[in-house]
Amino acid sequence: MSVDGEAVRLRTEADEPGWEVDPDDEWGVAVLATVGRQLRLRRESVGMRAADFAVAVGYGEDLVYKVEGGKRIPRQEYLDKADEVLGAGGLLAAAWEDVKKVRYPKKVRELGKLEAKAVEIGVYECNIIAGLLQTPEHARALIQAAQPPYSPDDVDRMVAARLARQSVFERDPAPSIHFVLEEAPLRRQVGGTMEWRQQLEHLLGVGRLHNVTLQVMPTNTEAHPGLDGRIELLKFPDGTAVGRSDGAFSGRPITDPKQLRILELRYGTIRAQALSPRESLTFIEQLLGET
């Protein structure tokens, strides 16, 4: 393919793996179907063939048809270029606000919605630093360590999804957020020394927020109820709550008051055995001083 005598390489599916829509994600499918229909109708209204449009936006014709058919998640640059080429006056570019949410896995998106509504969030994490507390570099290093490895695009999407959840710290009014982290993950230099230092500094910054309580569970402590997995507890304005524990109730989300009381008892015991918030920040500062 060439334009004005110059060779143009159009982007194909092989260039962008990992941007398929999950067929089980009903809301995501609906969003992409709507956006794709708007793109097609706009293209047809200006009398542009799909092949010509593909050259104009720099994508292969097969990808254009898949985006218009709601089978592929368009990137922001695709929507911006389409808006420019089709003279949509910003209408197509604005669709990115909905599309960007579809990039995230359904499970992560649902968790983010719950966290966005919660007035109280409690997290105990045993093997890693909690996702809400991870820096971009730390999150990327953890995700890239998976086997079999994720594609680069999948890694980008997963990192973006994890960081998007951290908007919970910007809410007003602010929720009450409690974390208990095991000592071992704090000592593991994920991504290298510089990334590790940045992660510890980030923990100190978040731990000093007025609505955040951060505690460290020392490795040399006695056995506690969190040794069989992470625990999450979210409480909402209407008095309802949802919880999850890797080691209880098959790891599934629970809302039954009796089961929630069990998780609250376990989480409360863990918090009582951990270092106090002040001691925990001092401990993290000492770790930083050891580098």
N, C-alpha and C positions, 0 to 999 in steps of 0.2 A: 504494500500500500504506500502511496506517496502523495504528497501535497506540495504543489509548486515545485516539483522536481526533487524534493527532499524526502528521503525515506522516513516513514513514521511507524514506530512499533506500537501497535495497539495492545492494551493490557487484556490478558485472557484470564480464565479461571485458574490456571496454574500459577498466576502471579498473586492471586488473592485467595488462598485456601482459608477455610475456617469462617467464612462469612455467609454460610447457609442459615436459613431460618429453621428453628426447631419446629417440626410439624405438630408436636404436642403442645406448643405454646400458642394457645388460641388467640390471646391478645396480640402477641407478636405477629402472628400470621395476618390478623385483621389490619394491623397498622401497615405492614408491608404491602398488602393487597391494595389498600387505599392510596398509598404513596405511588405505587407502581402504576395504578390506573390514572392518577393525575399526570404522571410523566408521559404516559402514552397519549392521553387526550390532548395534552399541550403540544406534543410533537406533531400529532396528526393535524391539529388546528392550524399550525403554521405551514403545513404541507411538506414536512421533512420526512424523508424515508429513514428507516432504522439504520440502514447502512451508512447514509450520510451523517446522521446524528452520531453514530459510533465513531466515525473519524473525527468529528468536531470535538467530542469529549475525550477522545483518546482511549476508548475501550473497544473491545471486540464486539461484533454484532451479536454474538451468542450471549454475552453478558448483558447487553442492552435489553434483549428479549427476556432474560431471566429476572432482571430488576423490574421491568415493566409488568412481568407476570407474578410478582411478589415472591419469587423463589430465591432471591439473593438480597442481602442487606447492603444497600448502597453506602459508600463512604461519604463523608462530608464533602470532600473535594468533588465527588461525582455530582452531588446535588447542586453545589455552587456553580460548577461548570455548566450543568444542564440549565440552571436558572439563567445564566448569562447567554448561552447559545439560543435558548428558546424565548428570551425576552420576557421572563415571567415576573419581573419586578420584585423579586425577593420571595415570592410565594413558594417556589420549590425549595429554595435554600432554607426557608423557615421550617420545612418538614423535618429537618435534622433534629429538632428538639424532641420529637417523638421517636425518630429512628434510632437515636443514640441510646435510648433506654432498651431497645430491642436487642442491641449488641450484647447485653449482659445475659448470662444464663438465667432461665426462669427462676431457678431456686435462689440464686443470689439476689435477683430483683425483688422477690417476695420477702426475703430477709431484710433487705433495705427498706421496704415499705413498713414492715413491722417496727424496725428501729426508728424510723422517722416519726412514728406515732407514739412510741413509748415515753412515759414520764420517768421510768427507772429502768436501767439496763445493768445487769450483773453478768460478768463473764469470768469463769475460771478456765485457764488454758494450761495444759500440762506439757505439750511437746514443742510448741512454737510460740512466738510472740503473737498475741491476738491480732486478727486481721485489721481491726479498727485502729490498732496502734502501729501498724507497719509503715515504714517509709516506702516510696516507690521502688528504690533499689533493693531493699530487703524483700519486698513482695515478689519482685521479678526473679531474684535469685532462688527463692523458695519454689516458685512455680516452674522455673527452668530445671530444677533438680528432679522433677517427676520422671518416672519411667513407666511405659515408653514416653519419650519426650513429646511435648506439645509443639505444634507448628508455631513459627514466629508470630503469625496473626492471632492464633489462639492465646498465646502468652500475652500479647498486647491487650486483647479483650478482657482476659481474666484480671490483669493488673488494673486496668481501667475500672472494672466492676468493683474490685476490692477498695480502691481509693474513693470511688463515688460514695460508698457507704459512710465514709468519714465526714461527710457533710453534717452528720449528726452533731458534731462538735460546734457547728455554726448556728444551731437552732436557737430561736428566741421565742418563748422562754426556754432556757437550757434544761435538758433532762439531767437527772442524777445518774452518774455512770460509775460503776465499780469494777475494778479489774484485780484479779489475783493471778500472777504469773509465777511459774516455777523458776528457780534459779538457773537450772541447766540451760534452757534456751537463751538466757541472757548472756551466757558465757560462750555460746557457739558463734564463731565469727563468720556468719553467713555472708557470702559475697566478698569477703576480705576485710582487712583491718579498718580501712577508711569507711566502708559501708557499715561496719559494726559500730564504729564510734558515732556515726551519724544517727544510727538507730537508737543508741543509748541516749544521745542528746535529745532526740525526739521524745523518748519516753519521759525524760525529765521535764520537758516543756509541757507535755500533755498532763503529766502527773501533778503539775502545779496549778492547773486550771481550777477555778473555784468550785466547779460542779463535778470534778473527777477525783476519785479515790483510787490510788494505785498501790497495790501491796505485792510483796515478793515472798514466796514460800521457799525458805532455805532448804537445801538438799539434805542437811543433817537433822531435819525435824523428824518427829515420829510419823507413823502411818496416819493418813487422813482419808476422808471419803471421796477425794477426787483422783485417787491413784488409778482408777479404771477409765478415766477419760474426761474430756472437757464438759463444762456445764454452762448453760445459758439461761437466764431468766429475764423476761421482758414484762413490765407492768404498764397498764394503759390507764388513761384518765377516767374511764368508766368503772374502774375497779377490777376488770378482767386481767388475765395474765396468760402467758404462754411460756413454756420451758422446754429444754431439751438437754439430755445427758447421754454421752456415748455409752456409759455403763448402766443405764437404767431405761426401762420401758422400750427396749429394742432401738434406742437412739431416735425414736420418732418424736415429733412435737406433741406436747401434751397441754391440755387445758383443764383437766379434771382437778377440782380443788384439793382432793385428797393426795393425788400424785404430785401436785405442785407443792404441797406442804412438805413432802419428802425431799424434793429438790431444794427447797428453801432451807430445810434443816441441814442438809449436806453442805450447801453453799455457806451457810452461817458458820458451821463448824470449821470449814476451810479458812474463812476470813479470820476466825478467832485464833487459829494456829499460825497464821502468816505473820510476818513482821508488820509493825504498825506503818501507816502511810509515811510518817516522818523517817522512821528507820529504813523503809524501803527506798526512799529517794536518796538517803545517805549511802545505802548499799550500792545503788546504781552509780552514784558519783565516785565511789571507791573503785568500781569496775572500770570506769573511764580513766581513773588515775593509774591503773595498772598497765595501760597501753604505752 
